[in-house]
Each structure stands twice: as C-alpha cells, then as structure tokens.
Amino acid sequence: MRTSTALRGTLTLASAAMLALGLTLPAAASTTDPSDEETASLQRALRSGRPLLGWTIALDPGHNGGNSADPAAINQLVSDGRGDLKPCNTVGTATASGYAEHEFNFDVAERLTTHLERLGATVVLTREDDESVGPCVDIRGRFAVDADADLMISIHANGSLNTTTEGYFAIVADPAISESQGEPSLSLADDLLGALADGGFTPSTAVEDALSLRSDLATLNFARRPAVMLELGEMRNPDDAALMESEEGRQAYADAIAAGILTWTEDNEPRD
Ligand SMILES: [Zn+2]
C-alpha cells in the first residue's frame, strides 16, 4: 500500500511539473499516438530535475597515494600517445604544510561524483581509492573509451615553485590527433574555465587566458572523448593552498566543475 501511495504521489508531482513547464502538447498538433507524446512529455518533465540523465562522465583524480612508495612501478616508461615515452605516473605536488595533491584531487573527485550523480549522471573514476599505485597515464587516457564515457575531466593542482603564482588553468591536447581533441575539448575547457570564474576562483597569473595547449600529456593524448585536464590552483601559493586545504574550498571547486560540465552538456548530446 505504501508503494502505491508513493507512486501516486510521484505521478501527481510529475503531472504538476509538466503543467508548470508547459509540456502538455496541444491536441491540434497531434499526428502520432497521444500516449507516445504523453510519455515523451513525462520523460522531459522527470529529466528536468536530473539534467545529466543519459550522460556517463569519467573523472581522473591525478596521481595516487601509493605512488611514492613504489618508484619502480611509477617510473616504468609508457607510451605518451604520440610516439615518445614517459613515466607511468608521478607523485604530484603538495602545499607548504604537506597537504598532498593526490589527496586533494581525490577529495574533489568524490565531491564532484556526488554532485553529478545527484544531477542524474553516471560517474566513473580512473581510481577507486587514494592508497594505491597508478594507474599509468596511458591507461588513464584510454579510460574514457574503456568506460564508455561521454567526456573526461582530469583533476590536478599545480606546483609552480614561485609562490606568488596563483590560480587555475585548463589543459587541452594540441595539436589534436583525434576529433575529440579539437573543438569538443576546447569548448569543454571554455565552459569549465567560465564556471571556475563564476565560482569566484582566480584565473592563472602565469598561463595566458588560463588555457594551456600541450602535446606531452598521455592522459589527454590517449583520450578519444572530449577531455580536459584542470589544474585547479597552485599548491605552493598560500591563498590557493588555504582554499584547497578547506572542505568549503574543495566543495566549491567541485560545484564549479559540475556547473561547467552542465553548461557544456546543454549544447551537446551524450553518445548512444
Ligand atoms: Zn598533478
């Protein structure tokens, strides 16, 4: 009995949402089965609260907590995706007080996962914990296709030695060696940068227009889906470090990234 009451409540809510959104179709426009139109309208109404339904989003929290204890594994050479070799992975950077980049990246990715799932997305991560080793950068890059994701965001923080350098920037593979690395990745980067600016974060004081085009990052080179690496801030800069070390700061980073993804998905379609 509780189930049927709940179901009636859901349907009433859905009907109210349809009315509020003006989704009922005029009878005169009907050339197909009205019940199909009703189903489509209902689906649109239900989706209105979960705009990322149908999207699979890959998140790549950079580095890993176990990397520093296994140099042999992370120093093995792997393909960079353009014919050269580079180390499997690195240990990443840290703030002056010792807060590690891998921990920051993983925490933001977890917060972002929660946010995106609430919006209806399916979220897949290149690593499931912050204590393991790797995966290597070529595996991270291939992950977007292997996990059948529609897009991928690699989450990092930068470690410029100059402590006055601050702010976020995005990195896109360039020159493009796949369709996904051209306009799709650039427009995704643009929407993410816009959302970080809207979130009140400081754009990089070292990278022009907060956009870096690079040919040497295997994670981006191997990606065959729209992919952007975000350097969310400078860990050695005191202001950025204070933000990264605070839960509020990390939540704000995650919320801004979610907003950027949402903007990009409004102009694009998920793969079937
Ligand atoms: Zn990093």
Residues whose N, C-alpha, C, O or C-beta is under 5 A from the ligand:
A	BS01	ZN	G62 G92 H156 A157
